Amino acid sequence: MPNLFDAITIGSLTCPNRIWMAPLTRGRGTRDHVPTELMADYYTQRASAGLIISEATGITVEGSGWPYAGGLWGPEHVSHWKTVTDRVHAAGGRIFAQLWHMGRIVHPSLHGVQPVSASATTAPGSAHTYEGKQPYVEARALALEEIPRLIGDYVSAARNAVEAGFDGVQLHAANGYLIDQFLRDGSNRRTDAYGGPVENRVRLLREVVAALVDTVGGGRTAVRLSPNGDSQGVDDSNQSVLFPAASAALNPFELAFLELREPGPDGTFGRSTRPAVAPLIRKVFKGPLVLNSDYDFTRATAALASGAADAITFGRKFLANPDLPRRFKEGLPLTADDPKTWYSQGAEGYTTYSPAPP
Ligand SMILES: Cc1cc2nc3c(=O)[nH]c(=O)nc-3n(C[C@H](O)[C@H](O)[C@H](O)COP(=O)(O)O)c2cc1C
């Protein structure tokens, strides 16, 4: 069985280790969602990750609802992401773009657009906006005739990602965002071909993935799911049926990998008393499986040794330890992350975490 320092090949890309960086929204772009030089510094510092998965990156204005998050719909997004990917590659790294449509989590104060979702529902709680926290508003249900346009939006963003030099794309189908809103019966009340039975609720995921694979290739396409329990008010009445079925539906595409975010009962970023669905998914999903949430070196090593996972993504540990693979390898102490600077602007708590001294 492999360990964290063994290489792994996904598609035609060889990752030199299995210590990957999880997608992390950090809000250091411009108000027009254009990546900045500071973002290039931040990702370059973390180039020793086996693979970097970028922060969630909006595919369209309609799908973007996070202040200062990156976007991938215009030429200025492409040219500035190109600076990021060129610098990551020059530093010896690899980077996928996480493609994001937030669905009902988008707040209209950002761009003046009413959010869309599977059904007319409202997320609980409040949104991060430029004017502080504001309650979510009711989304409108996407019309059946709009689905081809939506799939086209994912395709354009994926094309832009490749033009911007990303090594691949990860469809964000987790954490209560648009694809997840279609997957789970708590938020999907449709009565057409995209609602009702599991097979119908998986349809949008399958169609978007098929279109991404046509555009960039299966080996350059990945998916992220968050099966066990509620995410931003999105939940399912039978997670152990839905998510293995969704994962099995991805097999024909020979994806680069499938990543699962599954916090446990003591989770420190989200918490769930529901069992992880990963063991069931491992049995039916044929490609590389990547696990996430609250992993440390010991747990991650055990997950690989037992055959439960092929790689592990680390979020907050990579945020605060740009040289995480070396720290693991040499048993060096880890720096703790500071939640106050997760989404703040500027370099503080972003590019100011130093590598361990030589
Ligand atoms: C500051 C911050 C930003 C995050 N942004 C994203 C994101 O853009 N996309 C995503 O899928 N998950 C996001 N997450 C979730 C992380 O990818 C990861 O699932 C979570 O941090 C748990 O992993 P960890 O225990 O290794 O940190 C974010 C988490 C944090 C702390």
The ligand as an SDF file (V2000), in Angstrom:
LIG
                    3D

 31 33  0  0  0  0  0  0  0  0999 V2000
  -10.9540   29.2820    4.7140 C   0  0  0  0  0  0  0  0  0  0  0  0
  -11.6310   28.0990    4.0500 C   0  0  0  0  0  0  0  0  0  0  0  0
  -12.0720   28.2000    2.7510 C   0  0  0  0  0  0  0  0  0  0  0  0
  -12.6620   27.1010    2.1180 C   0  0  0  0  0  0  0  0  0  0  0  0
  -13.0220   27.2010    0.7950 N   0  0  0  0  0  0  0  0  0  0  0  0
  -13.4490   26.1180    0.1200 C   0  0  0  0  0  0  0  0  0  0  0  0
  -13.6720   26.1750   -1.2790 C   0  0  0  0  0  0  0  0  0  0  0  0
  -13.4420   27.1960   -1.9380 O   0  0  0  0  0  0  0  0  0  0  0  0
  -14.1290   25.0480   -1.8830 N   0  0  0  0  0  0  0  0  0  0  0  0
  -14.3800   23.9010   -1.2020 C   0  0  0  0  0  0  0  0  0  0  0  0
  -14.8020   22.9090   -1.8020 O   0  0  0  0  0  0  0  0  0  0  0  0
  -14.1480   23.8110    0.1260 N   0  0  0  0  0  0  0  0  0  0  0  0
  -13.6620   24.8810    0.7910 C   0  0  0  0  0  0  0  0  0  0  0  0
  -13.3590   24.7840    2.1250 N   0  0  0  0  0  0  0  0  0  0  0  0
  -13.3640   23.4590    2.7730 C   0  0  0  0  0  0  0  0  0  0  0  0
  -11.9520   22.8490    2.7040 C   0  0  0  0  0  0  0  0  0  0  0  0
  -11.6200   22.4910    1.3820 O   0  0  0  0  0  0  0  0  0  0  0  0
  -11.8630   21.5860    3.5710 C   0  0  0  0  0  0  0  0  0  0  0  0
  -12.9090   20.7250    3.1990 O   0  0  0  0  0  0  0  0  0  0  0  0
  -11.9580   21.8970    5.0670 C   0  0  0  0  0  0  0  0  0  0  0  0
  -11.0570   22.9290    5.4280 O   0  0  0  0  0  0  0  0  0  0  0  0
  -11.6630   20.6530    5.9090 C   0  0  0  0  0  0  0  0  0  0  0  0
  -10.3690   20.1870    5.6270 O   0  0  0  0  0  0  0  0  0  0  0  0
   -9.1470   20.4320    6.6620 P   0  0  0  0  0  0  0  0  0  0  0  0
   -9.5670   19.8250    7.9730 O   0  0  0  0  0  0  0  0  0  0  0  0
   -7.9640   19.7460    6.0470 O   0  0  0  0  0  0  0  0  0  0  0  0
   -8.9590   21.9220    6.7790 O   0  0  0  0  0  0  0  0  0  0  0  0
  -12.8110   25.8770    2.8050 C   0  0  0  0  0  0  0  0  0  0  0  0
  -12.3900   25.7910    4.1350 C   0  0  0  0  0  0  0  0  0  0  0  0
  -11.7830   26.8780    4.7580 C   0  0  0  0  0  0  0  0  0  0  0  0
  -11.2730   26.7350    6.1680 C   0  0  0  0  0  0  0  0  0  0  0  0
  1  2  1  0
  2  3  1  0
  2 30  2  0
  3  4  2  0
  4  5  1  0
  4 28  1  0
  5  6  2  0
  6  7  1  0
  6 13  1  0
  7  8  2  0
  7  9  1  0
  9 10  1  0
 10 11  2  0
 10 12  1  0
 12 13  2  0
 13 14  1  0
 14 15  1  0
 14 28  1  0
 15 16  1  0
 16 17  1  0
 16 18  1  0
 18 19  1  0
 18 20  1  0
 20 21  1  0
 20 22  1  0
 22 23  1  0
 23 24  1  0
 24 25  2  0
 24 26  1  0
 24 27  1  0
 28 29  2  0
 29 30  1  0
 30 31  1  0
M  END
$$$$
